Amino acid sequence: MKKSDIEFLNSLRQASGYVHLHRGKTCVIYLPGDLFLDNQALQEFAEDVSHLHAFGIKIVLVMGATPQIDIALAKAGVHWQQQQQFRITSSEMLPVLQRTLGEVRSQLEAAFSRQQPLSGHPLTLCSGNWVIAQPKGVINGIDFQYTGQTRKINEQAIRAILDSGQVVLLTPLAYSLTGEVFNLNTLEQACSVANKLQADKLMVFTTASQMQDLPRQVSLSDLKTFQARNTDQQQLIELLTEQTRQVKRIHLMNESDPSSLIIELFSRDGIGSLVFTDRYHQIRPAQIEDVSGIIDLITPLEQKGMLVKRSRERLELEIQNFSVMERDGHIIGCAALYPFEDQAVELACLAVDTHYQGQSLGEQLLAQLELQAKQQGFNRLFLLTTHTHHWFIEHGFVPSPLDALPSSRQSLYNYQRQSKVLIKELT
Ligand SMILES: CC(C)(COP(=O)(O)OP(=O)(O)OC[C@H]1O[C@@H](n2cnc3c(N)ncnc32)[C@H](O)[C@@H]1OP(=O)(O)O)[C@@H](O)C(=O)NCCC(=O)NCCS
């Protein structure tokens, strides 16, 4: 088999797990107007969204049109002011906005109508007056006029469209209960809609400066304390941390690469920055179905002599001793506890997938197992290691003689391995 075929197979195998994981999930995608400037990029984006839809993902598109509106206003000779990330919208700007957004929407609908060679009908985009706006008001003496903000969202109507197999399309225009037209900040609208729908994912195409130095993965609470590198990034962080608490995961991707949507959702490590509001990985008791994942994780470490070899049968028999760390259905860490006499318990087989080492996951696993041991009434945690004693010493373990072990464990000591003994009192 050719190398490229093997790579294709591996990618397909990796992606297929995510197809299953994302099926039925709600995904809000913020689409900046810059993406519409390049027809090729727009076409590719439409195809990618169609793939997501075919995989059973429910999609809400929130489209912006900043550069198009800038051009249209300049052509019409209408001057306007900007206040932070908000355009102050006067009444004379509204017809220009309505016209321009109509054109951009039509461009998007055309892109969605062109492709899908394999399916009978093009994917249907559906838009409506589901977002109720109110004026942003007068802030610090500045009247924002027809610049609005979200007041209410007709969540049921949006869900009905999603459940009918269509893609929801929202533009920056929304209407007040008094029947007036308002211009909303698109990203702000995307955040409120995602929050209201308690979306599984909010996918945001950002600029390079908004992405600057952002960690690959960060919790929403850590993002709040992240030292922003520039004003654009500061505004993005404020918006996300204030308005997306109900969203499970936010994916930030560079707008210069529209195809990052697929890579971000269907590869293990993604391409952009992931902000998670839920626990990105969980530590839980292992089940019999986890045996294969544990074997995949520990086999390379056994081959290097770092861990004692365990057969599948032994793992199956001892599975109740194990805890696993799981991310997106993959076992990326494991550890086991084996009880002995004198309220002592052995920590064994602590391992973190090499792709994920150095992110304190080993520390988190250890802390969780220490807690478990304490809760089960043990007051001494011990382990035997050939390669990792320094790491454990740094985590509070003390090198100890063999005869400090419970006597039944001493009799099992393998003199060929010459493992070092380390003990931690669980106070
Ligand atoms: C030990 C292990 C679980 C740590 O996992 P981890 O998620 O990388 O741990 P953390 O992120 O909390 O810690 C990383 C730090 O430990 C250091 N470290 C990793 N292995 C080490 C070792 N054998 N000796 C000393 N330090 C080690 C790293 O250099 C890193 O240091 P830094 O923060 O100064 O850069 C992981 O390296 C592993 O799976 N090792 C192989 C299996 C093993 O030896 N298990 C113990 C037998 S019971």
The ligand as an SDF file (V2000), in Angstrom:
LIG
                    3D

 48 50  0  0  0  0  0  0  0  0999 V2000
    4.9650   10.4000   33.9810 C   0  0  0  0  0  0  0  0  0  0  0  0
    3.8380   10.8790   33.1150 C   0  0  0  0  0  0  0  0  0  0  0  0
    2.5500   10.1720   33.5100 C   0  0  0  0  0  0  0  0  0  0  0  0
    3.6650   12.3940   33.2970 C   0  0  0  0  0  0  0  0  0  0  0  0
    2.6000   12.8400   32.4930 O   0  0  0  0  0  0  0  0  0  0  0  0
    2.4880   14.3470   31.9920 P   0  0  0  0  0  0  0  0  0  0  0  0
    1.0720   14.6140   31.6360 O   0  0  0  0  0  0  0  0  0  0  0  0
    3.5000   14.6360   30.9400 O   0  0  0  0  0  0  0  0  0  0  0  0
    2.8760   15.1160   33.3190 O   0  0  0  0  0  0  0  0  0  0  0  0
    2.8670   16.6460   33.6660 P   0  0  0  0  0  0  0  0  0  0  0  0
    2.4700   17.4740   32.4830 O   0  0  0  0  0  0  0  0  0  0  0  0
    2.0730   16.7800   34.9010 O   0  0  0  0  0  0  0  0  0  0  0  0
    4.4180   16.8770   33.9740 O   0  0  0  0  0  0  0  0  0  0  0  0
    5.3250   17.1190   32.9360 C   0  0  0  0  0  0  0  0  0  0  0  0
    6.7050   17.3690   33.5370 C   0  0  0  0  0  0  0  0  0  0  0  0
    7.2150   16.1250   34.0390 O   0  0  0  0  0  0  0  0  0  0  0  0
    8.4940   15.8900   33.4730 C   0  0  0  0  0  0  0  0  0  0  0  0
    8.7060   14.4580   33.3260 N   0  0  0  0  0  0  0  0  0  0  0  0
    8.0770   13.5750   32.5180 C   0  0  0  0  0  0  0  0  0  0  0  0
    8.5940   12.3360   32.6760 N   0  0  0  0  0  0  0  0  0  0  0  0
    9.5570   12.4460   33.6010 C   0  0  0  0  0  0  0  0  0  0  0  0
   10.4880   11.5350   34.1800 C   0  0  0  0  0  0  0  0  0  0  0  0
   10.5150   10.2610   33.8140 N   0  0  0  0  0  0  0  0  0  0  0  0
   11.3290   11.9810   35.1180 N   0  0  0  0  0  0  0  0  0  0  0  0
   11.3250   13.2870   35.5010 C   0  0  0  0  0  0  0  0  0  0  0  0
   10.4920   14.1990   34.9770 N   0  0  0  0  0  0  0  0  0  0  0  0
    9.6270   13.7850   34.0390 C   0  0  0  0  0  0  0  0  0  0  0  0
    8.4360   16.5870   32.1270 C   0  0  0  0  0  0  0  0  0  0  0  0
    9.7520   16.8830   31.6520 O   0  0  0  0  0  0  0  0  0  0  0  0
    7.6820   17.8470   32.4780 C   0  0  0  0  0  0  0  0  0  0  0  0
    8.5310   18.7570   33.1190 O   0  0  0  0  0  0  0  0  0  0  0  0
    8.3880   20.3480   32.9080 P   0  0  0  0  0  0  0  0  0  0  0  0
    6.9980   20.6770   33.3630 O   0  0  0  0  0  0  0  0  0  0  0  0
    9.4740   20.9090   33.7580 O   0  0  0  0  0  0  0  0  0  0  0  0
    8.5680   20.5400   31.4360 O   0  0  0  0  0  0  0  0  0  0  0  0
    4.1260   10.6400   31.6070 C   0  0  0  0  0  0  0  0  0  0  0  0
    5.3800   11.2140   31.3110 O   0  0  0  0  0  0  0  0  0  0  0  0
    4.1690    9.1750   31.2030 C   0  0  0  0  0  0  0  0  0  0  0  0
    3.1710    8.6240   30.7710 O   0  0  0  0  0  0  0  0  0  0  0  0
    5.3570    8.5500   31.3080 N   0  0  0  0  0  0  0  0  0  0  0  0
    5.5520    7.1870   30.8850 C   0  0  0  0  0  0  0  0  0  0  0  0
    4.9190    6.1760   31.8270 C   0  0  0  0  0  0  0  0  0  0  0  0
    5.5280    6.1700   33.1970 C   0  0  0  0  0  0  0  0  0  0  0  0
    6.7380    6.2380   33.3500 O   0  0  0  0  0  0  0  0  0  0  0  0
    4.6520    6.0490   34.2220 N   0  0  0  0  0  0  0  0  0  0  0  0
    5.0500    5.9450   35.6050 C   0  0  0  0  0  0  0  0  0  0  0  0
    5.1300    4.5210   36.0010 C   0  0  0  0  0  0  0  0  0  0  0  0
    3.9840    4.1430   37.2630 S   0  0  0  0  0  0  0  0  0  0  0  0
  1  2  1  0
  2  3  1  0
  2  4  1  0
  2 36  1  0
  4  5  1  0
  5  6  1  0
  6  7  2  0
  6  8  1  0
  6  9  1  0
  9 10  1  0
 10 11  2  0
 10 12  1  0
 10 13  1  0
 13 14  1  0
 14 15  1  0
 15 16  1  0
 15 30  1  0
 16 17  1  0
 17 18  1  0
 17 28  1  0
 18 19  1  0
 18 27  1  0
 19 20  2  0
 20 21  1  0
 21 22  1  0
 21 27  2  0
 22 23  1  0
 22 24  2  0
 24 25  1  0
 25 26  2  0
 26 27  1  0
 28 29  1  0
 28 30  1  0
 30 31  1  0
 31 32  1  0
 32 33  2  0
 32 34  1  0
 32 35  1  0
 36 37  1  0
 36 38  1  0
 38 39  2  0
 38 40  1  0
 40 41  1  0
 41 42  1  0
 42 43  1  0
 43 44  2  0
 43 45  1  0
 45 46  1  0
 46 47  1  0
 47 48  1  0
M  END
$$$$
